[in-house]
Amino acid sequence: MKTLILYLCVALYSVVQAADDVLVFTDADFATAVAKHPVILVEFYAPWCGHCKRLAPEYEKAATILLGSDPPVALAKVDCTVETNTCSKYGVSGYPTLKIFKNGEFSKDYEGPRETDGIVKVMNREAGPVSKKLETKEQALKFLEKDTVGVIGFFNAEDSAKAKSFLKVADGLPSIRFGHTTSDEVKAEFKVTEEGAKMFRPPALQSKFEDAEVYTTETGDKLKSILESESLGLCGERTTGNAENFGKPLCVVYYNVDYKKNPKGTNYWRNRVMKVAKEYKGKEGAPRFAISNIDEFGRELDECGIENRSGDKPFVCCYDSSNKKYKLTEVFSIESLEKHVEDFVAGKLEPHLKSEPVPEPNDDPVKVVVAKNFDEIVNNEDKDVLIEFYAPWCGHCKTLAPKYEELAQKLAGESDIVIAKMDATANDVPSQYDVRGFPTIYFAPKGSKSSPRKYEGGREVDDFIKYLAKESTDGLSGYDRDGKKKKDKKKKTEL
């Protein structure tokens, strides 16, 4: 019993310590607090936000790790339900919003991964040089000891044209580790005789299906393209920290991927995937291939319709360029994977669609859109559509709801305008709608359904009416183009 109590105390202390490592800023001290740090990541959040709650433990663990980095990197947070002036100043409209500040000034929006390893990797990169200078053979070998892909540039001088190009490429590929050298000793160690770059796969990811090292003398965009492709390999390990790098189309094989505890078992299945993947290398329109940990991507599997995950065989889901999902329904084998990918590339598979039931009836002023009736309502070429993507738990969405309802009622007589809403947590959202926070609102006009416009205006009823009066394809029958209500043309009857 004492042991259990001690364990719980240690665990509780660890959680509290991690939470304490995230700095808390207010309106009163924000400007002076951020100025104390060469680089800092700030999360703007709301306590009720579901996405914020999911981010919190990852953010806290990242804060603790980054304090031990060289140089240390700070993470902070601002409660936007209280510190309204700061959040307004930096244009925060959805939660969580993350921004990077350098020397007290806003630097850029944080667009990276939102799990511990990814946050740590991005912020370490922001704090340090884009490429590490390797002056000795020992430094170069140590650089390559890590379990991720590393790239070393070999140059005659640090200010040579190729060196400058290499550093520019490195700055644009934050997910890859870069080093560079002008040392003859290092060049001799890696048998390099002219200026160029060499990419090294870590031992765990090396296989007979592809080269362990890739050397090139290319520069600029050609070098960037080579490194982007080769760093992922025929079948890369896809994590929540690098998932965005893989692009689409993509076929992902999910199982107990763990290179730390079970590298042999991990590569047992990966080699089978690579046997299929090598048949598609270099082919136009071919998908990428990746392996992912089944527990880390449980939510992704749910969205692909893979609910029964019992057994010891991997599961497969392919994603096309519009992010439609195609699950392997047979038991995994090389043969079943080959057939599934072949049919996926040929367009013979039916996608899995995550959708709520189509509402019946659907005659309220605000039309309810689900994935199954999205084409019917939103992609209707005869109608302009204003659609709100919301989350049931979102406080801003709840505040907007009565105003959005009032808008729909005021425009109920407009035959060419549809006011709609969609629960983006329960339905697949088409890829052309970039929904990262709630509520997100888009306008899909007639004839431009493939290129909807994100609504960035105010959220009062009059703001929406003015926008629609101006942007609607054929105008509004009850309002002029300035959003002013038209006068009744009927003559008044004299008494």
N, C-alpha and C positions, 0 to 999 in steps of 0.2 A: 504493500500500500504506500509506504514511504517512497519507494522507487517511482511509482506511478505519479505521486504528487510532485516529486522532484522533476520528472519528465515534463509534466504539464506546466510547471513554473518556468522551466527553461524555454519551452515552446512559446509560452505567453510573452516572456521577455524578448524573444527573438522577433515576434510580431510587433510588439510595442517599439522596439529599437528601430525596426525597418520603417514604421510609420513616422517615428521622430526624425528620421533622416530626410524626409521630405519637408522642405521649408514652407512655412505658411506666410503669404504676403497679404497685405491689406491696402486699401486706398491710401492710408496715411503713410505707409513706408515703402510702397512698391518701387518708386523711382530710385530711392537711395539704396534699397536692398539689391535690386538687380545690378546696380552699378558696381557692387562689391565683387562681382564675378566676371572673369574674362569671357566665360561662356556658361549659359544656364538654360535649362529647359523648363518652361512654365506651363502647367496645365490649368486651363480655365474650365471650371466644372460647376455642376449643380448637384446638391446632395441627393435629389430624387432621381437623377438620371441613371438609367439602367446600364448604359455603355460606360459611364463613369465608375459605377460600382464594379463592373467586370475589369476595368483597367486598374483599379486601386491596388490590388495585391501585386500585380506585375510592376507597376510604377514604383511601389515602395521597395520591392526587392532590387530593382534597378538602381534606385537612389543609394542604397547601402553599398552595392558593388562599385558604383561610380565614385563614391567617396574614397575608395581605395585605389583608384586609377592614378596613373602618373601622366599628366597632372590630374588632380581630383576634379570632378565635374559635379555641379550641384543641380538638384531637381527641386522645383517648387510648385505650389498650387495656389489658386485664388478661387474663393467661393463667390461665384457671380450672382448668387441670390442676395449677397450682403455687400460685396465690394463692387457696386454697380458702375461707379465712375471709371475704374480701371478697365473693366470689361467692355464698357462702351467705347472708351478711347481706342482700344485695339480691335474694334469691330467684331466682337465675339457674338455670333448669332446661333450657334449650336454647340452642343456639349458631347464629349469633351473636346475642346479646341486646344491644341498644343502649339506653342511658339518658341522659337530659339532667340535668345537675346545675347549680344556680345558687347562687352564693355558698356553696359547700361542702355544700349540701343537695340531696337527690334532688328533682327537679322533676316529671318525667314520663317515661314510656316513649317512646322514639323510634319512631313508627309510619310515618315517611315513606319515600321512595324510597331505594334502596340503590345508586345510581350517583352519580358525581361531581357532576353539575349539580344533581341533586335534593337531595343532602346539603348542598351549598353554599347553595342557595336556602332550605332549611328552617332551617339554623343561622344564616344572616344575619338571617332573620326573628326567630328566638329572641333574637338579641343586640340587635336594634334596635327602634325603635317600630313598632307595627302599621301606622301611617300616617305618611308624611313630610309635614312642614309646608312648604307652598309659599308663599313670601311675595312673590315677584316673577314677572313674566311669563317671564323667562329661566329661572328655576328650574322652572316648570311645563313649559315646552317641552323642557327637558333631561330632565325626568322621563319624557316621552313619546318620547324618542329610542330607547329600548331596543326590542328586537325581540319583546317580549312584551306582552300586554294590560295596560293601566294604567287605574285608576279614580281620578277626582278628585272629592272632595266639596266643594261650594260652600256656605258657611254665613255667617250674619250675625255669629255669635260662636262661639268654640271651645267654650263651655259650653252652647250651645243644645241643645234636646231632640233635634233632628235630627242634630246633630254627634255627640252622645253615642251615639245609635243607630248612626250610620255607623261609629264606632270599634269598637263591639261587633261589628258585622257583619264588619269588617275583621279583627278578632282571630280570627274563626271561619273565615276563608278564607285560609289561609297560602299557597296556590298563586297568589294574585293580588296584584299590586303596588298599593298604595293610597297616595294623597296627599290632602291636604285644604288648603283655603285660606279666608281671610276677606277677601282682598285684592280691592278694586274693580278694580284693574288686571288681575288674572287673570280675574275674572268677565267683564270687558269683552272680553278676548282670545278667550274661548270662548263669548261671547254668552249668558251665563247671567244671568237676572234674579231668580230665586228660589232658595231653598235646595233642593238636590237633589244627585244624583250622576250623573256622566257617565262611561261606559266607552268607551275608545278602543282600536280594533284597530290593531296595528302595520301599517305600509304593506304589508309582504309578505303579510299575511293579508287584506287588503282585496279585495273583489270586487264584481261587479255583482249578485251573488245576495243580498247582505245589507248592512245599513247599516254604515258605518265607525264611527259613533258611536251610542251608545244612552244616552238621557237619561231619568231617572226621578226623581220626587219621593217615591217609596215609601220606607218605613223598615222596620226590623226584619226579620221572616222573609220578607216580600214582596220587600224589597230583596235579601236573600241569595239567594232563589230566582231572581230575575231575573239577578243577576250570575253565579251558578253556571251557568245555562243559556247566557246570551249570551257569556260569556267563552270557552266552547268553540266557539261558533258552529255553523253548519250542518255544517261539516267541519273540526274542529280538528286541529292537529299534535299527535299523541300520541307522547310520549317515555317513556323509562323513569322519568323524573322526575315525570310528571303522569298516568301511565296510570290510576292509581286514581281519578282525578277523573271519568272518562268514564262509569263505571257500565255496566249492562247493561239491556236488549239493546243490542248494538253491532255495527256492521259496519265492519271495518278494511280499508283498502286499503294494501297494502305495495308499496313501490318505492323508488327511490333518492331519498328525501326529503332535500333539503339546501338550506336557505334561505340559507346563507352562500355556497356555491360555485355553486349553480345554481337561483336563485329562479324564473327563467322556466320552466325544465324542470319544477320541482316543481309550479308552479301550472298547468302544461299538463294534468297528470293530475288535480290537485285540482279544477279547474273542472268536469271531467267528472263527478267524484263529486258535486260540489255540485248539478249539474243534476238528479241523481237525488234527492239529499237534500232539496231544497226541496219536493219533492212530498209529503214525509212530515212536514214541520214542523207542529207543533201537533196532530198526529193521536194519538189515544189508543193506547198500546201500540206506537208507532212506535220504531224503533231510532235510536240516535245514529249518526253517521258520523264517521270519523277517518281520517287518513293517518299511516302510520308508516314509519320507515326499515327497509328489508328486512334490512340487516345488523345493526342494533341489536336486532331482534326475531327473529333466526334461530331461537332456541329455541322461541318461540311458534309460528312457522310449522311447525316439526317436530311440535309437539303437535297442530297442526291437520291434519296429514297432507299438508302441501305440501312434498314432498321435492325434486322436480325444479324448481329455480328458475332455469332457463336462459331466455334470451330477454329482450326489453326491455319487455315488457308487465307491468303490475302484477298482483299476486295478491290474492285477497279471502278473508277468513274472517269469518263472522258468529258472534256469541256470544249465546245466549239468557240469560234471567235466572238460570238454574241453571248457567251457564257451559258448556253443551254447545256443541260447535263444528260449524260448517257451512261447508265450503269450496266456493268456486266452482270447478267442474270444467272449465268452458269457458274459452276465451281471453278476456281482459278486453276489454270494449267497453261503451259506454253501455247498449246493448241487453241484453247478457248480465248486466250488473250490475242493471239494472232488473228482469229476470226472476228473478234469484237473490234479490233483496231481497223481491220480491213473494211468492215461494214460501216464503221464510223467515218472513215475517210471517204467512202463511196456515197455517204448520205443515205444509207439504208436503215438507220436506226431511228426509233421514236424517242424524243427527249422526255425525261422525267420532269414534270411540272409541279412545283410546290405551290399549292393554291388552296385557299379557303373555298367552301362551296359557293356557287353562284347564288346571290341573294334573290329570292322570289317572294314577293314582288320587289322591284327596285325603283319605286316611283316617288321617293322623297326628293326634295329640292337638290340635296347633295347626293349625287349618284355614287353608289358603293362599287368600287372596282376591285376585282380579284384577278389573279393571274389568268384564270380561265376565260374571263370576259374582257381582258385588257384590249385585245384587238377590236372587239365589237364596239367598245365605248370610246377608248382613247384614240385608237388608230382609225376611227371612222373619218374618212376623207371629206364627209359632208359637214363636219362640225369642228369648230374651234373648241379646245378643251383646256381648262385650268384644273390641274390635278395636284392635290396635296398628298405627299407621302409622310405618314405619321407613325408613331409608336404609341401603344395604349398607355404606357407608363409616363410618357413625356409631358412635363408640366407646361411647356410652351404650347404644345399641341392642344392641351385642355383649355388654355387661355384663348387660343385662336378659335376653337370650335364654335362658340355662339356667334362670333363675327362672320365666320365662314358660312354658317347656316343662314345668317341674315343676308349675306351677299347673294347666296343661291336663291333666296326667296325674292329679293329685289329684281333678279334677272330671270325669274321663272318664265316670263313672257318672251324672252329672247330665244327664238327657235334655232339660231345658229351657234349658240354658246352652251357648253356643258360644264358645270361645276362638279368636280369629282374628288374622291379621296380614296386612299389605299393604305391598308396596314402593311407597311414594308417589312415588318418582322414576321409576318405570317404568309407572305406571298413572294414569289420570284419577281424581281424588278428588272425590266429590260435594260440591257447594258448601256443604252444611250442616255439613261437617266442616272446621273451620278449622285447617289444618295449616301451622304456621309454623316449627316446629323438630322435632327428632327425639330420642327417640321421642315421638309424641303419641298418647294413648290415649283412646278414647271408649267409652261404654256406650250401646248402642242397645236399650232395653227393648221388649217386646211393646207394640204399640199406640201407640208414640211414635217410630216410625222417622224421621219428618220433623224431630224435635227431639232428637237424641242429646245425651247429657250428657258433657262433657269430664271425664275422670278426673284428679283433682288430688291423689290420695293417695300414700302411700308405695309403694315398688317392691319390697318383699319379698313372698314368697309369702303370708305371713299377712295382710299389708295388703290384698292383692287379695281373699283369701277373706272377710275381715271386710266389705269393701265389697260384694261380690256377695251375701253372706248377708243384708245389710241392704237392698240396693237391688233385688235380683232380684224379679221380678213375683210369683212363686209360692213364693219361698223355695227353699232348697237341701235336698235330701232327706237329705244327710249332715251338715249343720251347722245349728245353730239361728241365730236372727236376730242373735246376738252374734258369730257366727263360731266358736263352740265346737263341736267334733266331737260328734255325738250318740252316746250310748251304745248298744251293741248290745242290743236288747230281748229277744233270745232268752235263755231261761233256761239257766244253766250246768248241764251234766249232772254230777251227783255221781258220783265214782268209787267 
